[in-house]
Amino acid sequence: MNLRNTAIWLVVFAALGIFAWTLRDSDPKQVGPDAPTPEAGALFDFDASAVSAVSVSGDGLSYELTRDDADDWFVDGRPASDSVNSTIAGAADPSVLRVLPADRDPDDYGFASPWLTVTFTVSDTERVLFVGDPVPTSSSDRYVREGADGAIHTVSAFDLERLQEWLSAPPDAPTATPEASATPEESEEADADADADADADADADDDGSDTGDAAETGEEDADADADAEEEDADAADPDAVDPDADADEDAALPGDADAESTATATVTPTATPEGGEGDDG
């Protein structure tokens, strides 16, 4: 009996020795409710600019975002709004607030039926992010984990919530609103208004022409009245001296006197013929 008990204890100690040998290079870890929280780090090890496609599903709905070579995003093949680029960047690199200990049960944090499933395509490799329940102390934060066996993180869920909203309201690019075409009645009214404006302009031009003609006619009538007054004045006083006429005559007299003097000076007496004097003697 003593030999049997001794053999059992030897087997137990041997097993403990083997177990301790296998853990000789492992760092000690504390588990349980009082286990320390691991240090939070980046959720993914890829850059958001390397994401070429994103598939989003939840609550029975889904959509796909794709990016072309020109860095333009499309939602299910349609042009997407500019907000997609910043939202994808935030969802691929969320603010990690905390990392839960590894002994936690994922089902307790909503991963049995994820609220949202986001699949990032990076260099033809898919990276799946499961989004679980909101954090009880902060409704704007949620539990997430990468893949089925990743660590559970709490992150700021602002961009993830936007991805979820797009399930019912896709982020289509805004389209230009077409201008309403005029009805036939409106076209006729516009044509009638245009004709009325043209007639008004023509009447204004005619009024301007009539005003100019009237002004010219008034000037001509004034000149005629002035001439008539001068004629009446001459008829009433025929002996009245016209100063302008006297001035003209005075200006002409000196020239006329010179002309007469010149004519007198050029006349010479006629010589008496010699034969006449002999006859008288």
C-alpha positions in Angstrom: 0.0 0.0 0.0 2.8 2.4 0.8 4.6 1.5 -2.4 1.4 2.3 -4.3 1.0 5.7 -2.7 4.6 6.5 -3.3 4.3 5.6 -7.0 1.3 7.9 -7.4 3.0 10.9 -5.8 6.0 10.3 -8.0 3.8 10.4 -11.1 2.1 13.6 -9.9 5.5 15.4 -9.2 6.8 14.2 -12.6 3.8 15.7 -14.3 4.2 19.0 -12.5 7.8 19.1 -13.4 7.0 18.5 -17.1 4.4 21.3 -17.0 6.7 23.7 -15.4 9.4 22.9 -18.0 7.0 23.8 -20.8 6.3 27.2 -19.3 9.9 28.1 -18.5 10.1 30.7 -21.4 6.5 32.1 -21.1 5.7 35.4 -19.4 3.5 35.2 -16.4 -0.2 36.2 -17.1 -2.9 37.0 -14.7 -6.5 36.0 -15.6 -9.8 36.6 -14.1 -11.9 39.7 -13.2 -8.9 41.4 -11.6 -6.5 40.8 -14.5 -4.8 44.0 -15.7 -5.9 45.6 -18.9 -3.6 45.1 -21.9 -2.1 48.2 -23.4 -4.2 49.6 -26.2 -2.6 49.9 -29.6 -3.7 50.2 -33.2 -6.5 48.0 -34.3 -5.2 47.2 -37.7 -1.6 47.1 -39.1 -2.5 48.5 -42.5 -2.8 52.1 -43.8 -6.3 53.3 -44.6 -5.1 54.7 -48.0 -4.3 51.1 -49.1 -8.0 50.1 -48.8 -9.5 49.5 -52.3 -12.9 48.2 -51.3 -15.2 47.9 -48.2 -18.2 45.6 -47.8 -20.7 46.5 -45.1 -23.5 44.2 -43.8 -25.9 44.3 -40.9 -29.6 43.8 -40.1 -30.2 41.9 -43.3 -28.9 44.8 -45.5 -25.5 45.3 -47.3 -23.6 47.5 -49.7 -20.1 47.7 -51.2 -17.8 50.7 -51.5 -15.1 50.5 -54.2 -12.3 52.9 -55.1 -10.9 53.4 -58.6 -7.4 54.4 -59.7 -8.3 58.1 -59.5 -9.2 57.6 -55.8 -12.9 58.2 -56.5 -15.3 56.1 -54.4 -18.4 54.3 -55.7 -21.3 52.8 -53.8 -22.7 49.7 -55.5 -21.2 51.0 -58.8 -22.7 54.5 -58.4 -20.6 57.7 -57.7 -20.4 58.2 -54.0 -20.2 61.4 -52.0 -17.0 63.0 -50.8 -17.7 62.0 -47.2 -16.9 58.3 -48.0 -13.1 58.8 -48.1 -12.9 60.3 -44.6 -15.3 57.8 -43.1 -13.4 54.9 -44.5 -10.2 56.4 -43.1 -11.7 56.7 -39.6 -13.3 53.2 -39.7 -10.0 51.6 -40.7 -8.1 53.3 -37.9 -10.5 54.0 -35.1 -9.5 55.4 -31.7 -8.8 52.4 -29.5 -9.8 53.1 -26.0 -9.2 49.8 -24.2 -8.3 46.2 -24.8 -10.2 43.6 -22.8 -8.4 40.6 -21.1 -8.2 37.5 -23.2 -10.4 35.4 -20.9 -13.6 37.4 -21.7 -16.4 35.6 -23.6 -17.1 37.3 -26.9 -20.7 36.3 -26.7 -21.1 38.6 -23.7 -20.2 41.6 -25.9 -22.6 41.1 -28.8 -20.3 39.0 -31.1 -22.7 36.1 -31.3 -24.8 38.3 -33.6 -22.7 41.3 -34.6 -24.4 44.6 -35.0 -22.2 45.3 -38.1 -19.7 43.4 -40.2 -17.1 45.4 -42.1 -14.7 43.8 -44.6 -11.7 45.8 -45.8 -9.9 44.7 -48.9 -6.2 45.6 -48.8 -3.9 44.3 -51.6 -6.4 41.5 -52.4 -6.5 40.5 -48.7 -9.7 40.7 -46.7 -9.6 41.9 -43.1 -12.9 41.4 -41.3 -14.0 43.6 -38.4 -17.0 42.6 -36.2 -18.8 45.3 -34.3 -20.6 44.2 -31.2 -22.7 45.9 -28.5 -22.2 49.5 -27.3 -20.2 50.0 -24.1 -22.5 50.4 -21.1 -20.8 53.5 -19.8 -20.7 55.2 -23.2 -23.2 54.7 -26.0 -20.9 56.3 -28.6 -18.3 53.6 -28.0 -18.6 49.9 -29.1 -16.8 46.6 -28.7 -15.0 45.4 -31.8 -12.7 42.5 -32.7 -10.8 41.5 -35.8 -11.8 38.1 -37.1 -13.3 35.3 -35.0 -10.4 35.0 -32.6 -9.1 38.6 -32.3 -8.8 40.5 -29.0 -11.8 42.5 -28.0 -11.3 46.3 -28.1 -13.5 49.2 -27.2 -13.3 52.0 -29.8 -14.9 55.3 -30.6 -17.7 54.3 -33.0 -18.5 57.5 -34.8 -17.4 56.4 -38.2 -18.7 52.9 -37.7 -22.1 54.3 -36.9 -22.0 56.2 -40.2 -21.3 53.0 -42.1 -24.3 51.5 -40.4 -26.5 54.4 -41.4 -25.6 54.0 -45.0 -27.3 50.6 -45.0 -30.6 52.4 -45.3 -29.4 55.6 -46.9 -26.5 54.9 -49.3 -23.9 57.8 -49.7 -24.7 58.6 -53.3 -23.1 61.6 -54.8 -25.5 64.6 -55.1 -26.9 65.1 -58.6 -27.6 68.4 -60.2 -31.3 69.4 -60.2 -32.6 69.8 -63.8 -34.1 73.1 -64.7 -37.9 73.0 -65.2 -38.9 73.6 -68.8 -41.4 76.4 -69.5 -45.0 75.3 -70.3 -46.5 76.4 -73.7 -48.7 79.0 -71.9 -45.6 80.4 -70.1 -43.7 80.5 -73.5 -46.6 82.4 -75.1 -46.7 84.9 -72.2 -42.9 85.4 -72.5 -43.2 86.0 -76.2 -46.0 88.5 -75.7 -44.0 90.4 -73.1 -41.0 90.5 -75.4 -43.2 91.9 -78.2 -44.6 94.5 -75.9 -41.1 95.6 -74.8 -40.1 95.9 -78.4 -43.1 98.0 -79.3 -42.4 100.2 -76.3 -38.8 100.7 -77.4 -40.0 101.6 -80.9 -42.5 104.1 -79.6 -39.7 105.7 -77.5 -37.5 106.0 -80.5 -40.3 107.7 -82.5 -41.0 110.1 -79.7 -37.3 111.0 -79.6 -37.3 111.6 -83.4 -40.5 113.8 -83.1 -38.9 115.8 -80.4 -35.8 116.5 -82.5 -37.9 117.5 -85.5 -39.9 119.8 -83.4 -36.8 121.5 -82.1 -35.4 122.0 -85.6 -38.8 123.4 -86.8 -38.8 125.8 -83.8 -35.4 127.1 -84.7 -36.5 127.7 -88.4 -39.7 129.5 -87.2 -37.5 131.8 -84.9 -35.3 132.7 -87.8 -38.2 133.5 -90.0 -39.8 135.7 -87.3 -36.5 137.6 -87.0 -36.4 138.3 -90.7 -40.0 139.4 -90.8 -39.4 141.9 -87.9 -36.4 143.4 -89.8 -38.5 143.8 -93.0 -41.3 145.5 -91.0 -38.8 147.9 -89.4 -37.4 148.9 -92.8 -40.9 149.5 -94.2 -41.9 151.6 -91.3 -38.9 154.0 -91.5 -37.5 154.1 -95.0 -35.1 157.1 -94.1 -33.5 155.2 -91.3 -29.8 154.9 -91.8 -28.4 151.5 -91.7 -25.2 151.7 -89.7 -23.9 148.7 -91.5 -24.5 150.2 -94.9 -22.9 153.5 -94.0 -19.9 151.6 -92.7 -19.6 149.8 -96.0 -19.8 153.0 -98.0 -17.2 154.8 -95.8 -14.9 151.9 -96.3 -15.4 152.1 -100.0 -14.8 156.0 -100.4 -11.0 156.2 -100.1 -10.5 153.7 -102.8 -12.9 155.5 -105.1 -11.0 158.8 -104.6 -7.7 157.3 -105.4 -9.2 155.8 -108.5 -10.6 159.2 -109.7 -7.2 160.9 -109.1 -5.4 158.3 -111.0 -7.8 158.7 -113.9 -7.3 162.6 -114.0 -3.6 162.4 -113.8 -3.3 160.2 -116.8 -5.2 162.6 -119.2 -2.8 164.8 -121.3 -3.8 167.9 -123.4 -4.0 167.4 -127.2 -1.2 169.2 -129.1 -2.2 172.0 -131.5 -1.3 171.3 -135.1 1.4 173.6 -136.6 -0.5 174.2 -139.7 -3.2 176.0 -137.9 -1.0 178.6 -136.5 0.3 179.6 -140.1 -3.2 180.1 -141.3 -4.0 182.6 -138.6 -0.9 184.6 -139.4 
